[in-house]
Amino acid sequence: MIRILLADDQADVRTGFRMVLDSQPDMSVVGEAADGTAAVELARSLRPDLVLADIRMPGLDGLEVTRRLAGPGVQDPVRVLVVTTFDHDDYVRTALRDGACGFLLKRSGPNLLIEGVRAAVAGDVLISPQITVRLLRGLPSAQPAAPADAPAPSTPLTAREAEIAHLVADGLTNAEIGDRLFISAGTAKTHIANIQAKLKVRNRVGIAAWAWEAGRVAGG
């Protein structure tokens, strides 16, 4: 069972997250905090598997909560997944630098929230696709290279897998990919897992980076 602490100053948001997460057979919300100071204290006493923290909260903000619970040098750290409406690049970089195991936007929906929780507990990092695309476009190396210069996967992608890799790099979620290709979100997730295995990458960020390098996504 994945034990989760919610830290958000909006009661309706905490209620919505609790409903989504408690509906999963392997997840349980064990506590709630309406401000950053309470979040740190509860995390240290309850020792949850994961803290979901908003950025802007009274007392300590989510970035400071992340630094205190998961930052470099913290003894016995607690995993923190940032879930917020604020997607400024500085927030993303600071959160990840200070130990966050993911950065999700609240508007990304319940499916990505569940996926982000499981990824965080598994030791992976999940970033909302919208943010991933924007960050990649800001990198000098994000300009597409000729396909011949792109790293070849260990096993060639099928036409459908290449199409899905393109959509991942465009920032679509599993549900959106399913809608676009008339397949279920679960089938899209399976394809993405196969793509990760073939490309030897750990997450959607790696897929998106490969797609950019392969010239499958227009730059600029």
KOLGUKE-266989 format. One record per residue: residue number from 1; residue in one letter; x, y, z of N, C-alpha, C in turn. Coordinates in Angstrom, 2 decimals. Example, Ala and Ser with C-alpha at 12.3 -4.5 7.8 and 13.67 -1.06 7.14 Angstrom:
<pts>
PT_1_A_13.19_-5.69_7.80_12.30_-4.50_7.80_13.20_-3.30_7.80
PT_2_S_12.85_-2.25_7.08_13.67_-1.06_7.14_12.90_0.03_7.87
</pts>
This chain:
<pts>
PT_1_M_0.83_-1.19_0.00_0.00_0.00_0.00_0.87_1.25_0.00
PT_2_I_0.60_2.17_-0.92_1.32_3.44_-1.00_0.64_4.45_-0.09
PT_3_R_1.34_4.90_0.95_0.78_5.82_1.93_1.12_7.25_1.50
PT_4_I_0.09_8.10_1.38_0.25_9.42_0.78_-0.21_10.52_1.74
PT_5_L_0.57_11.60_1.79_0.19_12.81_2.53_-0.10_13.92_1.53
PT_6_L_-1.24_14.58_1.69_-1.64_15.67_0.80_-1.33_17.01_1.44
PT_7_A_-0.66_17.89_0.71_-0.35_19.24_1.20_-0.84_20.26_0.19
PT_8_D_-1.96_20.89_0.49_-2.55_21.89_-0.39_-3.46_22.77_0.45
PT_9_D_-3.42_24.08_0.21_-4.22_24.98_1.05_-5.69_25.03_0.66
PT_10_Q_-6.08_24.36_-0.42_-7.47_24.33_-0.85_-8.12_23.01_-0.45
PT_11_A_-9.12_23.10_0.42_-9.77_21.88_0.92_-10.42_21.08_-0.20
PT_12_D_-11.01_21.76_-1.20_-11.68_21.03_-2.27_-10.67_20.26_-3.12
PT_13_V_-9.47_20.81_-3.28_-8.43_20.09_-4.03_-8.01_18.84_-3.26
PT_14_R_-7.80_18.98_-1.96_-7.42_17.82_-1.16_-8.51_16.74_-1.20
PT_15_T_-9.75_17.18_-1.15_-10.86_16.22_-1.21_-10.87_15.48_-2.54
PT_16_G_-10.66_16.23_-3.64_-10.63_15.60_-4.96_-9.49_14.62_-5.10
PT_17_F_-8.30_15.02_-4.64_-7.15_14.12_-4.70_-7.40_12.86_-3.86
PT_18_R_-7.97_13.05_-2.67_-8.23_11.90_-1.80_-9.18_10.92_-2.48
PT_19_M_-10.22_11.42_-3.12_-11.17_10.54_-3.80_-10.49_9.75_-4.90
PT_20_V_-9.64_10.43_-5.69_-8.95_9.75_-6.79_-7.99_8.69_-6.26
PT_21_L_-7.18_9.07_-5.28_-6.12_8.18_-4.81_-6.67_7.03_-3.97
PT_22_D_-7.64_7.33_-3.10_-8.21_6.26_-2.28_-9.01_5.26_-3.11
PT_23_S_-9.37_5.63_-4.35_-10.09_4.70_-5.22_-9.17_3.62_-5.77
PT_24_Q_-7.86_3.83_-5.65_-6.90_2.84_-6.15_-6.64_1.78_-5.09
PT_25_P_-6.59_0.52_-5.49_-6.45_-0.55_-4.48_-5.10_-0.55_-3.77
PT_26_D_-4.11_0.13_-4.35_-2.77_0.12_-3.74_-2.38_1.47_-3.15
PT_27_M_-3.34_2.39_-2.96_-3.03_3.72_-2.44_-3.95_4.08_-1.29
PT_28_S_-3.40_4.84_-0.33_-4.18_5.30_0.80_-3.68_6.66_1.26
PT_29_V_-4.58_7.63_1.36_-4.22_8.95_1.88_-4.23_8.87_3.40
PT_30_V_-3.09_9.12_4.04_-2.96_8.95_5.49_-2.97_10.28_6.24
PT_31_G_-2.97_11.40_5.51_-2.98_12.68_6.20_-3.14_13.83_5.24
PT_32_E_-3.55_14.98_5.77_-3.72_16.20_4.97_-3.13_17.38_5.72
PT_33_A_-2.55_18.32_4.97_-2.01_19.54_5.54_-2.46_20.72_4.69
PT_34_A_-2.87_21.81_5.35_-3.35_22.99_4.63_-2.26_24.05_4.49
PT_35_D_-1.07_23.79_5.03_0.04_24.73_4.87_1.35_23.97_4.90
PT_36_G_2.41_24.65_4.46_3.70_23.98_4.32_4.32_23.54_5.63
PT_37_T_4.15_24.35_6.67_4.73_24.00_7.97_4.12_22.71_8.51
PT_38_A_2.80_22.63_8.43_2.12_21.41_8.88_2.51_20.22_8.03
PT_39_A_2.73_20.45_6.73_3.11_19.36_5.84_4.44_18.74_6.27
PT_40_V_5.41_19.59_6.59_6.72_19.08_7.01_6.59_18.31_8.32
PT_41_E_5.84_18.87_9.27_5.68_18.21_10.56_4.98_16.86_10.42
PT_42_L_3.90_16.82_9.62_3.17_15.57_9.43_4.02_14.53_8.69
PT_43_A_4.77_15.00_7.70_5.62_14.07_6.94_6.66_13.43_7.85
PT_44_R_7.19_14.20_8.76_8.21_13.66_9.66_7.63_12.73_10.71
PT_45_S_6.36_12.95_11.07_5.74_12.08_12.09_5.07_10.86_11.47
PT_46_L_4.40_11.05_10.33_3.67_9.94_9.70_4.56_9.07_8.82
PT_47_R_5.66_9.65_8.31_6.56_8.94_7.39_5.81_8.29_6.23
PT_48_P_5.07_9.08_5.46_4.35_8.52_4.30_5.35_8.09_3.22
PT_49_D_4.86_7.31_2.27_5.71_6.93_1.14_5.89_8.11_0.19
PT_50_L_4.93_9.03_0.19_4.97_10.14_-0.76_4.16_11.32_-0.22
PT_51_V_4.69_12.53_-0.44_3.97_13.75_-0.14_3.60_14.42_-1.45
PT_52_L_2.32_14.75_-1.64_1.88_15.56_-2.78_1.80_17.00_-2.31
PT_53_A_2.63_17.87_-2.86_2.73_19.24_-2.37_2.43_20.26_-3.45
PT_54_D_1.57_21.22_-3.11_1.33_22.37_-3.98_2.50_23.33_-3.86
PT_55_I_2.64_24.25_-4.80_3.71_25.24_-4.73_3.37_26.35_-3.75
PT_56_R_2.25_27.03_-3.96_1.91_28.19_-3.14_0.99_27.78_-2.00
PT_57_M_1.57_27.82_-0.79_0.83_27.51_0.43_1.23_28.50_1.51
PT_58_P_0.38_28.71_2.52_0.79_29.54_3.65_1.97_28.91_4.39
PT_59_G_2.68_29.73_5.14_3.83_29.23_5.87_4.94_28.93_4.90
PT_60_L_5.35_27.68_4.81_6.37_27.26_3.85_5.71_26.94_2.51
PT_61_D_6.32_27.40_1.42_5.77_27.03_0.11_6.23_25.63_-0.26
PT_62_G_5.67_25.12_-1.36_5.98_23.74_-1.75_7.43_23.50_-2.09
PT_63_L_8.12_24.52_-2.58_9.54_24.36_-2.90_10.36_24.19_-1.63
PT_64_E_10.02_24.96_-0.60_10.73_24.83_0.67_10.38_23.50_1.36
PT_65_V_9.12_23.09_1.25_8.72_21.78_1.77_9.54_20.69_1.10
PT_66_T_9.69_20.78_-0.22_10.48_19.80_-0.95_11.92_19.79_-0.47
PT_67_R_12.51_20.98_-0.32_13.91_21.06_0.11_14.12_20.46_1.49
PT_68_R_13.17_20.72_2.40_13.33_20.24_3.77_13.09_18.74_3.89
PT_69_L_12.24_18.19_3.04_11.92_16.77_3.15_12.78_15.89_2.24
PT_70_A_13.18_16.43_1.07_13.85_15.58_0.08_15.13_16.17_-0.47
PT_71_G_15.52_17.33_0.02_16.66_18.04_-0.55_18.00_17.35_-0.28
PT_72_P_19.03_17.80_-0.99_20.37_17.25_-0.79_20.80_17.34_0.68
PT_73_G_21.33_16.26_1.19_21.81_16.26_2.57_20.77_15.93_3.61
PT_74_V_19.50_15.79_3.22_18.45_15.45_4.20_18.64_14.01_4.67
PT_75_Q_18.68_13.84_5.97_18.76_12.50_6.53_17.39_11.83_6.46
PT_76_D_17.34_10.60_5.97_16.09_9.85_5.87_15.03_10.66_5.11
PT_77_P_15.27_10.98_3.85_14.34_11.84_3.09_12.99_11.19_2.83
PT_78_V_12.01_12.04_2.56_10.66_11.61_2.18_10.43_12.03_0.74
PT_79_R_9.88_11.16_-0.08_9.61_11.52_-1.47_8.55_12.62_-1.55
PT_80_V_8.77_13.57_-2.46_7.81_14.66_-2.67_7.49_14.76_-4.15
PT_81_L_6.20_14.76_-4.47_5.72_14.98_-5.83_4.99_16.31_-5.85
PT_82_V_5.47_17.26_-6.63_4.84_18.57_-6.71_3.65_18.49_-7.67
PT_83_V_2.49_18.95_-7.20_1.28_18.98_-8.03_0.68_20.38_-7.87
PT_84_T_0.69_21.16_-8.93_0.35_22.57_-8.81_-0.29_23.12_-10.07
PT_85_T_-0.82_24.33_-9.98_-1.31_25.02_-11.17_-0.22_25.91_-11.77
PT_86_F_0.87_26.10_-11.04_1.91_27.03_-11.46_3.05_26.27_-12.12
PT_87_D_3.23_26.49_-13.43_4.20_25.70_-14.19_5.38_26.52_-14.67
PT_88_H_5.76_27.56_-13.92_6.91_28.37_-14.31_8.17_27.50_-14.37
PT_89_D_9.00_27.73_-15.37_10.21_26.92_-15.54_11.10_26.96_-14.31
PT_90_D_11.20_28.13_-13.67_12.04_28.24_-12.47_11.53_27.32_-11.36
PT_91_Y_10.20_27.22_-11.23_9.64_26.34_-10.21_10.01_24.89_-10.51
PT_92_V_9.88_24.51_-11.78_10.18_23.12_-12.17_11.63_22.79_-11.86
PT_93_R_12.54_23.65_-12.31_13.97_23.38_-12.12_14.33_23.36_-10.63
PT_94_T_13.79_24.30_-9.87_14.10_24.35_-8.44_13.58_23.11_-7.73
PT_95_A_12.36_22.72_-8.03_11.77_21.55_-7.38_12.59_20.29_-7.68
PT_96_L_12.95_20.09_-8.94_13.71_18.89_-9.31_15.11_18.93_-8.72
PT_97_R_15.73_20.12_-8.69_17.07_20.26_-8.10_17.05_19.92_-6.62
PT_98_D_15.95_20.28_-5.95_15.86_20.08_-4.51_15.22_18.75_-4.13
PT_99_G_15.13_17.83_-5.07_14.75_16.47_-4.73_13.37_16.01_-5.09
PT_100_A_12.54_16.85_-5.74_11.20_16.40_-6.12_11.29_15.22_-7.07
PT_101_C_10.37_14.28_-6.91_10.38_13.09_-7.77_9.32_13.22_-8.86
PT_102_G_8.97_14.44_-9.20_8.03_14.69_-10.29_7.43_16.07_-10.16
PT_103_F_6.85_16.55_-11.25_6.21_17.87_-11.27_5.02_17.77_-12.19
PT_104_L_3.82_17.77_-11.60_2.60_17.61_-12.37_1.72_18.85_-12.25
PT_105_L_0.97_19.11_-13.29_-0.01_20.19_-13.28_-1.37_19.62_-12.88
PT_106_K_-2.10_20.36_-12.07_-3.40_19.88_-11.61_-4.34_19.63_-12.78
PT_107_R_-4.19_20.41_-13.84_-5.10_20.25_-14.97_-4.79_19.00_-15.80
PT_108_S_-3.71_18.30_-15.47_-3.36_17.10_-16.25_-4.34_15.96_-16.04
PT_109_G_-5.11_16.01_-14.95_-6.16_15.03_-14.75_-5.77_13.88_-13.84
PT_110_P_-6.78_13.09_-13.42_-6.55_12.02_-12.44_-5.66_10.89_-12.93
PT_111_N_-5.73_10.57_-14.21_-4.92_9.44_-14.69_-3.43_9.72_-14.56
PT_112_L_-3.03_10.94_-14.92_-1.61_11.28_-14.81_-1.20_11.40_-13.34
PT_113_L_-2.12_11.84_-12.48_-1.83_11.91_-11.06_-1.52_10.51_-10.52
PT_114_I_-2.34_9.55_-10.86_-2.11_8.17_-10.42_-0.80_7.64_-10.99
PT_115_E_-0.56_7.92_-12.27_0.68_7.49_-12.92_1.89_8.13_-12.24
PT_116_G_1.76_9.41_-11.88_2.86_10.11_-11.24_3.19_9.55_-9.87
PT_117_V_2.16_9.18_-9.11_2.37_8.58_-7.79_3.11_7.26_-7.92
PT_118_R_2.67_6.42_-8.83_3.32_5.11_-8.99_4.75_5.27_-9.49
PT_119_A_4.96_6.22_-10.41_6.31_6.45_-10.92_7.23_6.93_-9.79
PT_120_A_6.75_7.85_-8.97_7.56_8.40_-7.88_7.98_7.31_-6.90
PT_121_V_7.04_6.46_-6.53_7.33_5.40_-5.57_8.28_4.36_-6.18
PT_122_A_8.23_4.21_-7.50_9.13_3.28_-8.18_10.52_3.87_-8.40
PT_123_G_10.71_5.14_-8.00_12.02_5.78_-8.16_12.19_6.50_-9.47
PT_124_D_11.09_6.66_-10.22_11.16_7.37_-11.50_10.74_8.81_-11.29
PT_125_V_10.90_9.63_-12.33_10.50_11.03_-12.29_9.52_11.27_-13.44
PT_126_L_8.34_11.78_-13.12_7.34_12.08_-14.14_7.04_13.57_-14.12
PT_127_I_7.10_14.17_-15.30_6.81_15.59_-15.46_5.64_15.71_-16.43
PT_128_S_4.71_16.62_-16.13_3.57_16.80_-17.03_4.05_17.01_-18.46
PT_129_P_3.42_16.35_-19.43_3.87_16.46_-20.82_3.97_17.89_-21.33
PT_130_Q_3.04_18.76_-20.91_3.08_20.14_-21.38_4.39_20.82_-20.99
PT_131_I_4.85_20.52_-19.77_6.10_21.12_-19.29_7.28_20.51_-20.01
PT_132_T_7.24_19.20_-20.22_8.34_18.51_-20.91_8.59_19.11_-22.28
PT_133_V_7.52_19.31_-23.04_7.66_19.86_-24.39_8.28_21.25_-24.34
PT_134_R_7.81_22.08_-23.40_8.33_23.45_-23.32_9.80_23.47_-22.93
PT_135_L_10.18_22.62_-21.98_11.57_22.59_-21.56_12.48_22.09_-22.69
PT_136_L_12.02_21.09_-23.42_12.81_20.57_-24.53_13.01_21.63_-25.60
PT_137_R_11.97_22.40_-25.87_12.08_23.44_-26.90_13.06_24.54_-26.49
PT_138_G_13.27_24.67_-25.17_14.19_25.69_-24.69_15.64_25.26_-24.69
PT_139_L_15.89_23.99_-25.00_17.28_23.51_-25.02_17.89_23.71_-26.40
PT_140_P_19.15_24.15_-26.47_19.81_24.30_-27.78_19.81_23.00_-28.58
PT_141_S_19.93_21.88_-27.87_19.99_20.60_-28.57_18.63_20.10_-29.00
PT_142_A_17.58_20.87_-28.68_16.24_20.41_-29.02_15.90_20.61_-30.49
PT_143_Q_16.73_21.36_-31.23_16.48_21.47_-32.65_16.68_20.11_-33.29
PT_144_P_15.76_19.66_-34.12_15.81_18.30_-34.63_17.03_18.05_-35.52
PT_145_A_17.67_16.93_-35.27_18.78_16.51_-36.11_18.24_15.65_-37.24
PT_146_A_19.08_15.37_-38.21_18.66_14.47_-39.28_18.40_13.10_-38.68
PT_147_P_17.39_12.39_-39.16_17.07_11.09_-38.60_18.27_10.15_-38.56
PT_148_A_19.16_10.24_-39.53_20.31_9.35_-39.56_21.24_9.59_-38.38
PT_149_D_21.18_10.81_-37.77_22.04_11.13_-36.65_21.44_10.75_-35.31
PT_150_A_20.18_10.37_-35.30_19.51_10.04_-34.05_19.96_8.68_-33.55
PT_151_P_20.01_8.50_-32.22_20.39_7.19_-31.69_19.37_6.14_-32.08
PT_152_A_19.81_5.05_-32.67_18.91_4.00_-33.13_18.47_3.16_-31.94
PT_153_P_17.18_2.85_-31.83_16.73_1.97_-30.74_17.29_0.56_-30.92
PT_154_S_17.41_-0.17_-29.80_17.97_-1.52_-29.86_17.11_-2.42_-30.74
PT_155_T_15.79_-2.21_-30.71_14.85_-2.91_-31.59_14.03_-1.84_-32.29
PT_156_P_13.91_-1.89_-33.60_13.19_-0.83_-34.32_11.77_-0.65_-33.80
PT_157_L_11.33_0.60_-33.73_9.95_0.87_-33.36_9.03_0.50_-34.51
PT_158_T_7.85_-0.01_-34.17_6.84_-0.22_-35.19_6.29_1.13_-35.62
PT_159_A_5.53_1.14_-36.71_4.93_2.38_-37.18_4.02_2.99_-36.11
PT_160_R_3.25_2.14_-35.43_2.36_2.64_-34.39_3.17_3.20_-33.21
PT_161_E_4.25_2.52_-32.83_5.09_3.00_-31.73_5.75_4.34_-32.07
PT_162_A_6.20_4.48_-33.32_6.80_5.75_-33.74_5.77_6.87_-33.68
PT_163_E_4.54_6.54_-34.08_3.46_7.53_-34.04_3.18_7.96_-32.59
PT_164_I_3.18_6.99_-31.69_2.91_7.30_-30.28_4.07_8.09_-29.68
PT_165_A_5.30_7.76_-30.06_6.45_8.53_-29.58_6.32_9.99_-30.00
PT_166_H_5.86_10.20_-31.21_5.61_11.56_-31.71_4.59_12.27_-30.83
PT_167_L_3.51_11.58_-30.49_2.45_12.20_-29.68_2.92_12.47_-28.26
PT_168_V_3.74_11.57_-27.71_4.32_11.82_-26.38_5.16_13.09_-26.41
PT_169_A_5.96_13.26_-27.45_6.80_14.45_-27.57_5.98_15.70_-27.82
PT_170_D_4.77_15.54_-28.34_3.87_16.68_-28.52_3.15_17.04_-27.24
PT_171_G_3.36_16.23_-26.17_2.80_16.56_-24.87_1.47_15.93_-24.55
PT_172_L_1.04_14.91_-25.31_-0.25_14.29_-25.05_-0.14_13.27_-23.92
PT_173_T_-1.19_13.18_-23.12_-1.28_12.17_-22.07_-1.72_10.84_-22.69
PT_174_N_-1.70_9.77_-21.87_-2.15_8.48_-22.37_-3.59_8.54_-22.86
PT_175_A_-4.45_9.23_-22.10_-5.86_9.33_-22.50_-6.01_10.09_-23.81
PT_176_E_-5.25_11.16_-23.96_-5.31_11.95_-25.20_-4.77_11.17_-26.38
PT_177_I_-3.71_10.39_-26.15_-3.18_9.53_-27.23_-4.23_8.51_-27.63
PT_178_G_-4.90_7.92_-26.63_-5.94_6.95_-26.92_-7.06_7.56_-27.75
PT_179_D_-7.49_8.77_-27.39_-8.54_9.44_-28.14_-8.10_9.73_-29.58
PT_180_R_-6.85_10.15_-29.71_-6.36_10.50_-31.05_-6.28_9.27_-31.96
PT_181_L_-5.87_8.13_-31.38_-5.62_6.94_-32.20_-6.75_5.91_-32.09
PT_182_F_-7.81_6.26_-31.36_-8.96_5.35_-31.19_-8.55_4.04_-30.54
PT_183_I_-7.74_4.16_-29.50_-7.35_3.01_-28.68_-7.61_3.40_-27.23
PT_184_S_-7.56_2.42_-26.33_-7.79_2.74_-24.92_-6.53_3.37_-24.32
PT_185_A_-6.71_4.08_-23.21_-5.56_4.66_-22.52_-4.62_3.56_-22.04
PT_186_G_-5.19_2.41_-21.65_-4.36_1.29_-21.21_-3.49_0.75_-22.33
PT_187_T_-4.06_0.69_-23.54_-3.28_0.23_-24.70_-2.17_1.22_-25.00
PT_188_A_-2.49_2.52_-24.91_-1.46_3.54_-25.12_-0.33_3.38_-24.11
PT_189_K_-0.71_3.12_-22.86_0.30_2.94_-21.80_1.20_1.75_-22.10
PT_190_T_0.61_0.67_-22.61_1.40_-0.52_-22.96_2.38_-0.21_-24.09
PT_191_H_1.91_0.51_-25.10_2.80_0.91_-26.20_3.95_1.76_-25.66
PT_192_I_3.65_2.68_-24.75_4.69_3.56_-24.22_5.72_2.76_-23.43
PT_193_A_5.26_1.76_-22.68_6.20_0.90_-21.94_7.12_0.16_-22.92
PT_194_N_6.55_-0.32_-24.03_7.37_-1.01_-25.04_8.37_-0.06_-25.68
PT_195_I_7.94_1.18_-25.93_8.84_2.18_-26.52_9.99_2.47_-25.57
PT_196_Q_9.68_2.63_-24.28_10.73_2.89_-23.30_11.75_1.76_-23.28
PT_197_A_11.26_0.52_-23.34_12.17_-0.62_-23.32_13.07_-0.63_-24.56
PT_198_K_12.49_-0.35_-25.72_13.28_-0.35_-26.95_14.30_0.80_-26.99
PT_199_L_13.90_1.96_-26.47_14.80_3.12_-26.50_15.75_3.14_-25.31
PT_200_K_15.49_2.23_-24.35_16.29_2.19_-23.12_16.23_3.53_-22.37
PT_201_V_15.03_4.06_-22.23_14.81_5.29_-21.45_13.85_4.96_-20.32
PT_202_R_13.87_5.79_-19.26_13.12_5.48_-18.05_11.72_6.05_-18.04
PT_203_N_11.45_7.07_-18.87_10.16_7.73_-18.76_9.80_8.47_-20.04
PT_204_R_8.70_9.22_-19.99_8.21_9.94_-21.16_9.18_11.03_-21.60
PT_205_V_9.91_11.59_-20.64_10.90_12.61_-21.00_11.93_12.02_-21.96
PT_206_G_12.38_10.80_-21.68_13.34_10.15_-22.56_12.78_9.89_-23.94
PT_207_I_11.50_9.50_-24.00_10.86_9.29_-25.30_10.81_10.60_-26.07
PT_208_A_10.39_11.67_-25.39_10.29_12.97_-26.05_11.65_13.44_-26.56
PT_209_A_12.69_13.25_-25.74_14.03_13.66_-26.15_14.48_12.89_-27.39
PT_210_W_14.19_11.58_-27.42_14.56_10.78_-28.59_13.82_11.28_-29.83
PT_211_A_12.53_11.58_-29.66_11.74_12.04_-30.80_12.28_13.35_-31.35
PT_212_W_12.69_14.25_-30.45_13.27_15.51_-30.91_14.55_15.24_-31.69
PT_213_E_15.42_14.39_-31.14_16.70_14.12_-31.81_16.50_13.43_-33.15
PT_214_A_15.45_12.63_-33.24_15.18_11.92_-34.48_14.51_12.80_-35.53
PT_215_G_14.20_14.03_-35.15_13.57_14.93_-36.11_12.11_14.63_-36.34
PT_216_R_11.50_13.92_-35.40_10.09_13.56_-35.58_9.16_14.67_-35.15
PT_217_V_9.69_15.65_-34.42_8.87_16.76_-33.95_9.48_18.05_-34.47
PT_218_A_8.68_18.92_-35.01_9.20_20.19_-35.54_9.74_21.02_-34.39
PT_219_G_10.91_21.61_-34.58_11.50_22.45_-33.55_11.02_23.89_-33.70
PT_220_G_11.50_24.72_-32.72_11.19_26.15_-32.76_9.91_26.45_-32.03
</pts>
